[in-house]
Amino acid sequence: MITTVTLNPAIDKIDEIRKIKLGQVNKIYNQEKYFGGKGINVTRILDGLGIKCTAICFLGKNNLEEIVSLMEKEHISIDYTLVEGNTRTNT
């Protein structure tokens, strides 16, 4: 069993737009979210290779449910310590 450590995990958000129009409102037509960070990404790869792995990290209380949902979709094992606030989001 391998344990990875991610001290500063993130929700990686990918927003897709069809064309950027300067000076106008640009609308998102598709959005995808993934849970990421170096250790989380290593855990994802090891899991995909069939190697048992658990990621440990600090997660913000405010968006915990979203992160747990993202990890459950990928069947990735995490052990976390709750902290005040939000886990960061990268767009």
Summary of the structure (lengths in Angstrom):
residues: 91
radius of gyration: 15.3
end to end distance: 32.1
largest distance: 52.4
contacts: 232
relative contact order: 0.30
helix: 27%
strand: 41%
